[in-house]
Amino acid sequence: MRSHYCGQVTETLLDQDVTLCGWAHRRRDHGGVIFVDLRDREGLVQVVIDPDVPDAFASAERVRNEYVLRVIGRVRRRPEGTENPNLPTGAIEVLARELEIVNRAEPLPFQLDDDDTSEEVRLRYRYLDLRRPAMQERLRLRARVIGALRRLLEERGFLDIETPMLTKATPEGARDYLVPSRTHPGSFFALPQSPQLFKQLLMMAGFDRYYQVVRCFRDEDLRADRQPEFTQLDIETSFLDEQGITDLMEDVIRRMFAEVLAVELPNPFPRMPYETAIQRYGSDKPDLRIPLELTELSDLMAGVEFKVFANPANDPNGRVAALRVPDGGKLTRREIDVYTEFVGRHGAKGLAYIKVNDVAAGREGLQAPIVKFLPDEVLAKILTRTGAENGDLLFFGADSAKVVNDALGALRIRLGHDLGLVKGEWAPLWVVNFPMFEWDEHDQRWNALHHPFTAPRTDDPAEVQANPGRCLSRAYDMVLNGSEIGGGSVRIHRQEMQNMVFELLGIDAEEARAKFGFLLDALKFGCPPHGGLAFGLDRLVMLMAGVASIRDVMAFPKTQSAACLLTQAPAPVTETQLRDLNIRLRRTP
């Protein structure tokens, strides 16, 4: 029905006939001549309808916004002074010879150029929201990213292999979406949280370089960068250690950024141990564009009488740290109160601070209620260690290490953006040397920090068992601008090590056999050393598009409550469907 997309009609087609299809973006009647901005996924072109072409003109008079049109006409240069330099098609226009109204449109529930439309309305009428040029460009970007990644991986010998959507429930750190089986009454499939075990089995089968763009599902509480169903680029390879895997994946991401955004990322990406990231930035995914850092003060506070600092300083699980804000002394008390409320949402009971008016004046040059509780020598060491200068502000965190890290880590990001401290556009980073396990105080048990198939940095199971709290894993995360965009590890490839890790995690032999018997069996039959990672494509494209939510780079996302406003899912099903599945619902109060 068409010869060209609207956005492709440029000066190269001058004096040529074109046939275009699209939506009426805007119609203007200028004293007898009608102009229609015709829009499709590639862009916008101006169509001119002259009264000298009566049939086309009569049709144009009936056109309203979002009518679907087909136009046949000749490309000509716009009159001098009417060009639009903001459009690729801005130097030309199409003089219509024919104009067909293919379909009419009722008045829209919102205007496509209204940026203040609520997200609820946008999701309810998502097919209209997706007509907006901004949304179309984001999905086009997404397609370019995925296309480039596929090609770059296949150039390096990776095979695209699909894994099952209906599988078995396994512990991955979140709740599974369960699917009842009609043919096996009382039994359930689970939608995959990731293809983790299947891709390991593919390594055991000899497909030493696998990838897949795969949909995954997690029934968990949502945030701006999470959805119940999401897309990841899943990768696994054999006979490479963590250095080889990360070098390979870093090269793929660097090449993709260069091709899609014309951005040159650093070569190589910096690497940072997990412990360093936590100590300096309060986070295992630090945004290195922000120069602020945490300073450890626990040793200085261990001997002070001020219990707000002394108690956590003397607690093995506590921490006292400071965050220096250059020139932060200009912050008002009202602004500091806002930040105090902010850290409270991350578990902090308060936010102590010191304004540094004059370093040379010692105590007299410091302004804050807490100054009177700290000895002169401690204050002097705080100023020296933090590198404080005149006009700076020091924020303090004193609590459990987790609360201090969460609160000051989040405050660091907030201040960086509020005060315009973000430097540079892109800051990639590998975080490495993660702990293998973390202790769960509530359940009094060890949990895997990544997942139970991650290999420790030692090959001796007895060494892991003897001191799990000090054991490091062969895991790695790729971080970009403070967001984890990819994570993975070298996997356990020996059955004895896998059995021992299951045991440490409280999974006894009977449970391990019931849940993972197929994996344990496969490990016995010549399993190669292997590892991989998965990139969160939604989050990666979100960062590349410069938007704040992954919902803005997904065609049909869910809400924060995991509902689809467009289709009204989830929804009740009939009694017949439930009976076929041998399911009876409890009555809801």
C-alpha positions as CSV (number, residue, x, y, z in Angstrom):
1,M,0.0,0.0,0.0
2,R,3.0,2.4,0.3
3,S,6.3,3.0,-1.4
4,H,8.1,4.8,1.5
5,Y,7.8,5.4,5.2
6,C,7.0,9.0,6.1
7,G,10.3,9.7,7.9
8,Q,12.2,8.5,4.8
9,V,10.9,11.2,2.4
10,T,13.8,13.6,2.1
11,E,15.4,15.8,-0.6
12,T,16.8,12.6,-2.3
13,L,13.2,12.0,-3.5
14,L,12.6,15.5,-5.0
15,D,10.2,15.5,-7.9
16,Q,9.4,11.8,-7.4
17,D,6.0,10.3,-6.7
18,V,5.5,8.5,-3.4
19,T,2.7,6.6,-1.8
20,L,2.5,7.0,2.0
21,C,0.4,5.5,4.8
22,G,0.1,6.6,8.3
23,W,-1.8,8.6,10.9
24,A,-2.9,12.2,10.7
25,H,-0.8,13.8,13.4
26,R,-2.2,17.3,12.9
27,R,-4.4,19.0,10.3
28,R,-4.2,22.7,9.5
29,D,-6.4,24.7,7.2
30,H,-4.6,27.8,5.8
31,G,-7.1,29.7,3.8
32,G,-8.1,27.1,1.3
33,V,-4.9,25.0,1.4
34,I,-4.9,22.1,3.8
35,F,-1.8,20.8,5.5
36,V,-1.7,17.3,7.1
37,D,1.3,16.1,9.1
38,L,1.4,12.4,8.3
39,R,3.1,10.2,10.9
40,D,4.3,6.6,11.0
41,R,6.9,4.8,12.9
42,E,9.8,6.4,11.0
43,G,8.7,10.0,11.5
44,L,6.6,12.8,10.1
45,V,6.1,14.4,6.7
46,Q,4.1,17.4,5.7
47,V,1.4,16.7,3.1
48,V,-0.2,19.6,1.1
49,I,-3.7,19.3,-0.3
50,D,-4.6,21.9,-2.9
51,P,-8.2,22.8,-3.8
52,D,-7.2,22.2,-7.5
53,V,-7.4,18.5,-6.6
54,P,-11.1,18.4,-5.6
55,D,-11.4,14.7,-4.6
56,A,-8.3,14.8,-2.4
57,F,-9.3,18.2,-1.0
58,A,-12.8,17.0,-0.1
59,S,-11.3,14.0,1.7
60,A,-8.8,16.3,3.6
61,E,-11.6,18.4,4.8
62,R,-13.0,15.4,6.7
63,V,-9.7,14.4,8.2
64,R,-9.3,14.6,12.0
65,N,-6.4,13.7,14.3
66,E,-5.4,10.1,14.2
67,Y,-7.4,9.2,11.1
68,V,-5.5,6.5,9.1
69,L,-4.7,7.9,5.7
70,R,-3.1,6.8,2.4
71,V,-1.6,9.6,0.3
72,I,-0.2,9.5,-3.3
73,G,1.7,12.6,-4.3
74,R,4.9,14.3,-5.5
75,V,7.8,15.4,-3.4
76,R,8.7,19.0,-3.7
77,R,10.9,21.5,-1.9
78,R,9.2,23.6,0.7
79,P,8.9,27.3,0.0
80,E,11.8,29.4,1.3
81,G,11.3,30.4,4.9
82,T,8.9,27.5,5.7
83,E,11.5,24.8,6.3
84,N,11.6,22.9,9.6
85,P,15.2,22.2,10.6
86,N,14.0,20.1,13.5
87,L,12.6,17.4,11.2
88,P,14.6,15.1,8.8
89,T,11.8,15.8,6.3
90,G,11.7,19.5,7.1
91,A,13.1,20.6,3.7
92,I,10.4,19.0,1.6
93,E,6.6,18.4,1.5
94,V,4.4,16.1,-0.5
95,L,1.8,17.6,-2.8
96,A,-1.1,15.2,-2.7
97,R,-2.7,13.9,-5.8
98,E,-4.9,11.4,-4.0
99,L,-5.9,11.2,-0.3
100,E,-7.8,8.2,1.0
101,I,-9.3,7.9,4.5
102,V,-8.5,4.3,5.3
103,N,-10.1,4.5,8.7
104,R,-11.6,7.1,11.1
105,A,-10.7,7.6,14.7
106,E,-12.9,8.7,17.6
107,P,-11.6,11.5,19.8
108,L,-8.7,10.1,21.9
109,P,-8.9,9.7,25.7
110,F,-5.7,11.8,25.9
111,Q,-3.6,13.9,23.5
112,L,-0.5,12.2,22.2
113,D,1.6,15.3,22.8
114,D,0.4,15.7,26.5
115,D,3.4,14.7,28.6
116,D,1.3,15.1,31.8
117,T,-1.0,12.2,31.1
118,S,-1.1,9.8,34.1
119,E,0.7,6.5,33.7
120,E,-2.6,4.7,34.6
121,V,-4.3,6.2,31.5
122,R,-1.2,5.5,29.4
123,L,-1.2,1.9,30.4
124,R,-5.0,1.5,30.0
125,Y,-4.7,2.7,26.4
126,R,-1.2,1.5,25.7
127,Y,-1.8,1.0,22.0
128,L,-2.4,4.8,21.8
129,D,0.5,5.6,24.1
130,L,2.8,3.6,21.8
131,R,1.9,5.8,18.9
132,R,3.8,8.7,20.6
133,P,7.1,9.3,18.8
134,A,9.0,9.1,22.1
135,M,7.7,5.6,22.9
136,Q,8.3,4.5,19.3
137,E,11.9,5.7,19.4
138,R,12.4,3.8,22.7
139,L,11.1,0.5,21.3
140,R,13.2,1.1,18.1
141,L,16.2,1.6,20.4
142,R,15.4,-1.6,22.2
143,A,15.2,-3.5,18.8
144,R,18.6,-2.1,17.8
145,V,20.2,-3.1,21.1
146,I,18.9,-6.7,20.9
147,G,19.8,-7.0,17.2
148,A,23.3,-5.7,17.9
149,L,23.8,-8.1,20.8
150,R,22.6,-11.1,18.9
151,R,25.0,-10.4,16.0
152,L,28.0,-9.6,18.2
153,L,27.5,-12.9,20.2
154,E,27.0,-15.0,17.0
155,E,30.2,-13.5,15.6
156,R,31.9,-14.9,18.6
157,G,30.5,-18.4,18.1
158,F,27.4,-18.3,20.4
159,L,24.4,-20.4,19.5
160,D,20.8,-19.2,20.1
161,I,19.1,-22.1,21.9
162,E,15.7,-22.0,23.5
163,T,14.9,-23.5,26.9
164,P,11.5,-24.5,28.4
165,M,8.9,-22.1,29.7
166,L,7.1,-24.8,31.7
167,T,9.6,-26.2,34.1
168,K,10.0,-27.1,37.8
169,A,10.0,-24.8,40.8
170,T,13.5,-24.2,42.1
171,P,14.8,-21.7,44.7
172,E,16.1,-18.6,42.9
173,G,15.4,-16.0,45.6
174,A,11.9,-15.0,44.6
175,R,8.4,-16.7,44.5
176,D,7.6,-18.7,41.4
177,Y,4.6,-18.2,39.1
178,L,3.0,-21.6,39.3
179,V,1.0,-23.2,36.4
180,P,-1.4,-26.1,37.3
181,S,-1.2,-29.2,35.2
182,R,-4.4,-30.6,33.8
183,T,-2.9,-33.9,32.9
184,H,-1.1,-34.4,36.2
185,P,-3.7,-33.5,38.8
186,G,-2.3,-31.8,41.9
187,S,1.1,-31.0,40.2
188,F,2.3,-27.7,39.0
189,F,4.8,-26.3,36.5
190,A,6.7,-23.1,37.3
191,L,7.5,-20.3,34.9
192,P,11.3,-19.9,34.9
193,Q,12.9,-17.2,37.0
194,S,15.9,-17.8,34.7
195,P,17.1,-20.6,32.5
196,Q,19.9,-21.2,34.9
197,L,19.9,-25.0,35.2
198,F,19.0,-25.6,31.6
199,K,21.9,-23.5,30.3
200,Q,24.3,-25.4,32.6
201,L,22.9,-28.7,31.2
202,L,23.6,-27.3,27.7
203,M,27.3,-26.9,28.7
204,M,27.3,-30.5,29.9
205,A,25.8,-31.4,26.5
206,G,28.8,-29.8,24.7
207,F,27.2,-26.6,23.4
208,D,30.0,-24.6,24.8
209,R,28.7,-21.1,23.8
210,Y,25.0,-20.5,24.3
211,Y,22.8,-17.4,24.4
212,Q,19.1,-16.7,24.5
213,V,16.9,-13.6,24.6
214,V,14.4,-15.0,27.1
215,R,11.4,-14.0,29.0
216,C,11.6,-14.7,32.8
217,F,9.1,-14.5,35.6
218,R,9.3,-13.6,39.3
219,D,6.4,-13.1,41.6
220,E,7.9,-10.4,43.8
221,D,7.3,-6.9,45.0
222,L,7.9,-4.4,42.1
223,R,10.0,-1.3,41.7
224,A,10.6,1.1,38.9
225,D,13.3,-1.2,37.5
226,R,11.4,-4.5,38.1
227,Q,8.5,-6.3,36.5
228,P,6.8,-9.7,37.1
229,E,7.9,-10.7,33.6
230,F,11.1,-9.3,32.1
231,T,13.6,-10.0,29.4
232,Q,17.2,-11.0,29.8
233,L,20.0,-11.9,27.6
234,D,21.1,-15.2,29.0
235,I,24.7,-16.4,28.3
236,E,26.7,-19.4,29.2
237,T,30.1,-20.7,28.1
238,S,32.5,-23.5,28.8
239,F,36.3,-23.6,29.4
240,L,36.6,-19.9,30.3
241,D,37.4,-18.5,33.8
242,E,35.9,-15.4,35.2
243,Q,38.5,-13.1,33.6
244,G,37.8,-14.7,30.2
245,I,34.1,-14.4,30.6
246,T,34.1,-10.8,31.8
247,D,36.5,-9.7,29.1
248,L,34.4,-11.3,26.4
249,M,31.1,-9.8,27.7
250,E,32.7,-6.4,28.3
251,D,33.8,-6.3,24.7
252,V,30.3,-7.2,23.5
253,I,28.8,-4.4,25.5
254,R,31.4,-1.9,24.5
255,R,30.9,-2.7,20.8
256,M,27.1,-2.5,21.2
257,F,27.3,1.0,22.7
258,A,29.6,2.1,20.0
259,E,27.2,0.9,17.2
260,V,23.9,1.9,18.7
261,L,24.7,5.1,20.6
262,A,28.1,6.0,19.1
263,V,29.4,6.0,22.7
264,E,32.9,4.9,23.5
265,L,32.9,3.2,26.9
266,P,36.2,2.8,28.8
267,N,38.6,0.0,27.8
268,P,38.9,-1.9,30.1
269,F,36.1,-1.4,32.6
270,P,37.4,-0.7,36.1
271,R,37.1,-3.6,38.6
272,M,36.2,-3.2,42.3
273,P,36.0,-5.9,45.0
274,Y,32.6,-6.1,46.7
275,E,34.0,-5.2,50.1
276,T,35.6,-2.0,48.7
277,A,32.3,-1.0,47.0
278,I,30.4,-1.4,50.3
279,Q,33.0,0.4,52.3
280,R,33.4,3.4,50.0
281,Y,30.0,3.7,48.5
282,G,27.6,1.8,50.7
283,S,26.4,-0.3,47.7
284,D,27.5,-3.2,45.6
285,K,26.4,-1.2,42.5
286,P,28.0,2.2,43.0
287,D,27.4,5.1,40.6
288,L,31.0,6.2,39.9
289,R,29.8,9.4,38.2
290,I,29.2,10.8,41.7
291,P,32.5,11.7,43.4
292,L,31.1,11.4,47.0
293,E,32.5,8.6,49.2
294,L,31.9,7.2,52.7
295,T,34.7,7.4,55.2
296,E,35.0,4.7,57.9
297,L,35.0,6.1,61.5
298,S,34.2,3.1,63.6
299,D,37.6,2.9,65.1
300,L,37.6,6.6,66.0
301,M,34.2,6.3,67.8
302,A,34.9,3.1,69.7
303,G,36.2,5.0,72.7
304,V,33.9,8.0,72.9
305,E,31.2,8.4,75.5
306,F,28.5,9.4,73.1
307,K,26.6,6.2,72.9
308,V,24.9,7.0,69.6
309,F,28.3,6.5,68.0
310,A,30.0,4.3,70.5
311,N,27.4,1.5,70.6
312,P,27.5,0.7,66.8
313,A,31.3,1.3,66.7
314,N,31.8,-1.5,69.3
315,D,29.2,-3.8,67.7
316,P,30.8,-6.4,65.3
317,N,27.8,-5.9,63.0
318,G,27.7,-2.1,63.5
319,R,29.3,0.7,61.6
320,V,29.9,4.5,62.0
321,A,30.7,6.3,58.7
322,A,30.7,9.9,57.4
323,L,29.8,11.3,54.0
324,R,31.6,14.5,53.1
325,V,29.6,16.9,51.0
326,P,31.9,19.6,49.4
327,D,30.5,23.0,49.8
328,G,27.5,21.4,51.6
329,G,27.6,24.0,54.3
330,K,25.2,26.1,52.2
331,L,22.4,23.6,52.8
332,T,19.7,25.0,55.0
333,R,18.2,23.3,58.1
334,R,15.0,22.7,56.1
335,E,17.0,20.9,53.4
336,I,18.8,18.9,56.0
337,D,15.5,17.9,57.5
338,V,14.4,16.6,54.1
339,Y,17.5,14.4,53.8
340,T,16.9,13.2,57.4
341,E,13.4,12.1,56.4
342,F,14.9,10.5,53.3
343,V,17.4,8.3,55.1
344,G,14.6,7.3,57.5
345,R,13.0,5.5,54.6
346,H,16.2,3.4,54.5
347,G,16.1,2.4,58.1
348,A,18.2,5.2,59.7
349,K,16.9,6.6,63.0
350,G,18.3,10.1,62.3
351,L,21.0,12.0,60.4
352,A,23.7,13.6,62.5
353,Y,25.8,16.3,60.7
354,I,28.6,18.8,61.2
355,K,29.0,22.1,59.2
356,V,32.7,22.8,58.7
357,N,33.0,26.6,58.9
358,D,36.7,26.9,59.7
359,V,39.0,23.8,59.8
360,A,41.9,25.8,61.4
361,A,39.7,26.9,64.3
362,G,39.1,23.3,65.5
363,R,36.0,22.8,67.6
364,E,35.1,26.5,67.4
365,G,34.9,26.3,63.6
366,L,32.4,23.5,63.7
367,Q,28.7,23.9,63.8
368,A,26.4,21.1,64.9
369,P,24.6,19.8,68.1
370,I,26.8,16.7,68.2
371,V,30.1,18.6,68.4
372,K,29.8,19.0,72.2
373,F,29.7,15.2,72.6
374,L,33.0,14.5,70.8
375,P,36.5,15.1,72.2
376,D,38.8,17.5,70.4
377,E,41.2,14.8,69.3
378,V,38.4,12.8,67.7
379,L,37.0,15.8,65.9
380,A,40.5,16.6,64.6
381,K,40.9,13.0,63.3
382,I,37.4,13.1,61.7
383,L,38.4,16.3,59.8
384,T,41.7,14.8,58.7
385,R,40.3,11.5,57.6
386,T,37.4,12.9,55.7
387,G,39.5,15.6,54.1
388,A,37.0,18.2,55.2
389,E,37.5,21.8,54.0
390,N,36.0,25.1,54.9
391,G,32.3,25.2,53.7
392,D,31.9,21.4,53.7
393,L,29.1,19.4,55.4
394,L,29.7,16.0,57.0
395,F,26.7,13.6,57.4
396,F,27.1,10.7,59.8
397,G,25.6,7.2,59.9
398,A,25.7,5.1,63.0
399,D,23.8,1.9,63.2
400,S,24.0,-1.7,62.0
401,A,26.4,-1.9,59.0
402,K,23.4,-2.7,56.7
403,V,21.4,0.3,57.8
404,V,24.4,2.7,57.5
405,N,25.3,1.3,54.1
406,D,21.7,1.5,52.8
407,A,21.0,5.0,54.2
408,L,24.3,6.7,53.4
409,G,24.6,4.9,50.0
410,A,21.1,6.2,49.0
411,L,21.9,9.7,50.4
412,R,25.1,9.8,48.3
413,I,23.1,9.2,45.2
414,R,20.4,11.7,46.2
415,L,22.9,14.4,47.0
416,G,24.9,13.8,43.8
417,H,21.8,14.5,41.7
418,D,20.4,17.3,43.8
419,L,23.7,19.2,44.0
420,G,24.6,18.6,40.3
421,L,27.7,16.5,41.2
422,V,27.2,13.8,38.5
423,K,30.2,13.9,36.3
424,G,30.2,12.2,32.8
425,E,27.5,10.3,31.1
426,W,28.6,6.6,31.4
427,A,30.5,4.9,34.2
428,P,30.7,1.1,33.8
429,L,32.2,-1.1,36.4
430,W,32.8,-4.8,37.3
431,V,32.1,-5.6,40.9
432,V,33.9,-8.9,41.8
433,N,34.9,-11.0,44.8
434,F,31.4,-11.3,46.3
435,P,30.9,-13.3,49.5
436,M,29.7,-16.8,48.8
437,F,27.2,-16.8,51.6
438,E,25.3,-14.3,53.8
439,W,24.0,-15.1,57.3
440,D,20.2,-14.8,57.9
441,E,19.7,-13.7,61.5
442,H,16.0,-14.3,61.4
443,D,16.2,-17.9,60.2
444,Q,19.6,-18.6,61.7
445,R,21.0,-20.1,58.4
446,W,23.3,-19.3,55.5
447,N,21.9,-18.1,52.2
448,A,23.6,-18.0,48.9
449,L,24.4,-14.3,48.0
450,H,23.9,-15.1,44.3
451,H,22.5,-18.6,43.8
452,P,23.4,-22.1,45.0
453,F,25.2,-23.0,41.8
454,T,27.9,-20.3,42.0
455,A,31.4,-21.7,42.6
456,P,33.6,-20.7,45.5
457,R,37.1,-19.4,44.9
458,T,38.5,-22.6,46.4
459,D,38.3,-26.1,45.0
460,D,38.3,-27.6,48.5
461,P,34.8,-28.4,49.8
462,A,36.2,-28.8,53.3
463,E,37.6,-25.3,53.3
464,V,34.2,-23.8,52.3
465,Q,32.5,-25.9,55.0
466,A,35.0,-24.9,57.7
467,N,34.4,-21.1,57.3
468,P,31.5,-20.2,55.1
469,G,31.4,-16.6,56.3
470,R,34.8,-15.9,54.9
471,C,34.4,-17.7,51.7
472,L,34.4,-15.7,48.5
473,S,32.6,-16.7,45.3
474,R,33.6,-16.6,41.6
475,A,30.7,-14.2,40.9
476,Y,30.8,-10.8,39.1
477,D,28.3,-8.1,38.3
478,M,28.4,-5.5,35.6
479,V,27.3,-2.1,36.9
480,L,26.4,0.9,34.9
481,N,25.6,4.3,36.4
482,G,24.6,2.8,39.7
483,S,22.4,0.0,38.2
484,E,23.3,-3.7,37.9
485,I,22.8,-4.5,34.3
486,G,24.3,-8.0,34.3
487,G,25.4,-10.6,36.8
488,G,26.8,-14.0,36.7
489,S,29.5,-16.4,38.0
490,V,31.6,-19.4,37.3
491,R,29.4,-22.4,38.2
492,I,30.1,-25.4,40.4
493,H,31.0,-28.3,38.0
494,R,31.8,-31.0,40.6
495,Q,29.1,-33.0,42.3
496,E,30.9,-33.2,45.7
497,M,31.2,-29.4,45.9
498,Q,27.5,-28.9,44.8
499,N,26.4,-31.4,47.5
500,M,28.4,-29.6,50.2
501,V,26.9,-26.2,49.2
502,F,23.4,-27.6,49.3
503,E,24.2,-28.9,52.8
504,L,25.5,-25.5,54.0
505,L,22.3,-23.9,52.7
506,G,20.2,-26.3,54.7
507,I,19.1,-28.4,51.7
508,D,19.5,-32.0,52.9
509,A,20.3,-34.9,50.6
510,E,16.7,-36.0,50.2
511,E,15.5,-32.5,49.3
512,A,18.5,-32.0,46.9
513,R,17.7,-35.2,45.2
514,A,14.0,-34.3,44.9
515,K,14.7,-30.8,43.5
516,F,17.9,-31.1,41.7
517,G,18.5,-34.8,41.1
518,F,18.7,-34.2,37.3
519,L,21.5,-31.7,37.8
520,L,23.4,-33.8,40.3
521,D,23.2,-36.8,37.9
522,A,24.5,-34.6,35.1
523,L,27.5,-33.5,37.1
524,K,28.7,-37.1,37.2
525,F,29.0,-37.5,33.5
526,G,31.9,-35.3,32.4
527,C,30.8,-31.7,33.3
528,P,33.2,-29.1,31.9
529,P,34.2,-26.0,33.8
530,H,31.6,-23.4,32.8
531,G,30.2,-20.0,33.7
532,G,28.1,-17.2,32.3
533,L,25.9,-14.3,33.1
534,A,22.6,-12.6,32.3
535,F,22.0,-9.0,31.2
536,G,18.7,-7.4,32.2
537,L,17.7,-6.0,28.8
538,D,14.8,-3.9,30.1
539,R,17.1,-2.1,32.6
540,L,19.9,-1.8,30.1
541,V,17.7,-0.2,27.5
542,M,16.1,2.0,30.2
543,L,19.6,3.5,30.9
544,M,20.4,3.9,27.3
545,A,17.1,5.7,26.6
546,G,17.6,8.0,29.6
547,V,14.2,7.2,31.2
548,A,13.5,6.4,34.9
549,S,11.3,3.3,34.6
550,I,11.7,0.1,32.6
551,R,7.9,0.4,31.9
552,D,8.9,3.1,29.4
553,V,11.0,0.7,27.3
554,M,8.5,-2.2,27.4
555,A,5.6,-2.5,24.9
556,F,3.1,-3.9,27.4
557,P,4.3,-3.6,31.0
558,K,2.4,-4.3,34.2
559,T,1.6,-1.9,37.0
560,Q,3.3,-1.8,40.4
561,S,0.7,-4.3,41.6
562,A,1.6,-6.7,38.7
563,A,-1.7,-6.0,36.8
564,C,-2.3,-5.3,33.1
565,L,-4.6,-2.3,32.9
566,L,-5.0,-2.9,29.1
567,T,-6.4,-6.5,29.3
568,Q,-7.5,-6.3,32.9
569,A,-5.3,-9.3,33.8
570,P,-5.2,-11.2,36.1
571,A,-8.8,-12.0,35.9
572,P,-11.2,-14.7,37.3
573,V,-11.7,-17.9,35.3
574,T,-14.7,-20.1,35.0
575,E,-15.7,-23.0,37.3
576,T,-15.3,-25.3,34.3
577,Q,-11.6,-24.3,33.8
578,L,-10.9,-24.7,37.5
579,R,-12.6,-28.2,37.5
580,D,-10.5,-29.3,34.6
581,L,-7.4,-28.4,36.6
582,N,-8.7,-30.1,39.8
583,I,-8.6,-26.8,41.6
584,R,-11.1,-25.4,44.1
585,L,-10.8,-21.8,45.4
586,R,-11.2,-20.8,49.0
587,R,-14.0,-18.3,49.6
588,T,-12.6,-14.8,50.0
589,P,-13.9,-12.8,53.0
